């Protein structure tokens, strides 16, 4: 058996901890990340790997090395059922707000067809370096490293990829040299396609945040996205209502061009927690386009992002 076939013999919960697997002359050497496991569990996973791989054809010996010199990275997916609901802006601002709360946060821009994180996090035009066979994330002025297809293609270049190609691209962005980053936010493309399925099979998130506008059509699509995560046993951390109300800059009157309270109502109807709402504000759009996410400051536009980040941080601590 080759190395990929050997790794495929391991259950997903074990395979996700494999840092490297090499086979030569009947000897299989496996390096496991056992950060966060109790000693008894570490011993159990070592015995299981030896037993399962030792039964493979042509294997005479299995050697297991265990490392736990860094915290186990946790992945949170940020998804939506449809495009244009502000998911990327929310992801970037949540990352910045979580960084300010003390988390070591990185962002993967997995929206391979319309990557916008390099603009929002202000490292557009930068190119990631390689170390060995993996990419090194690009730093940002806000202390949140990022990997995006926007770093790998020329601006304006069209990407005409079939689904599996997009899934493989996302996998390379996630499986990178994130070093001491212990929390990874994945900004998913809209919908429930190959990128989402690749993530669920290879990098099962610890939880997911679903973003929607209050309008009925967006909520229907958001429910589809939630159903996908639930079918993969990924808990929904909560729902966020974006573009929630618009304050007229002249008179201050609040209007609701996309409806009012729809996401909170959906939360009550489904039992999924409601994390908060972000208004439809010119200041948020302009700051994001300028590479200055509002969550980096303490203005009125930052408050919603900070409140949602605090709830997410509490969820992580309790999980």
Secondary structure, DSSP 8 states (H G I E B T S, - for coil): --HHHHHHTS-HHHHTTEEEEEEETTEEEEEEE-TT--HHHHHHHHHHHHHHHHTSTT--EEEEEEE-SS---EEEEEE-SSSSSSHHHHHHHHHHHHHHTT--EEEEE--TTS--HHHHTT-TT---EEETTEEE-B--TTS-EEEEGGGTS-TT------HHHHHHHHHHHHSSB-TT--EEEEE--SSSSHHHHHHHHHS--SEEEEEE-SSHHHHHHHHHHHHHHHHTT--EEEEEE-S--EE-TTT--EE-TT-SSHHHHHHHHH---EEEE----HHHHHHHHTT--GGGS-SHHHHHHHHHHHHHHHHHHH-
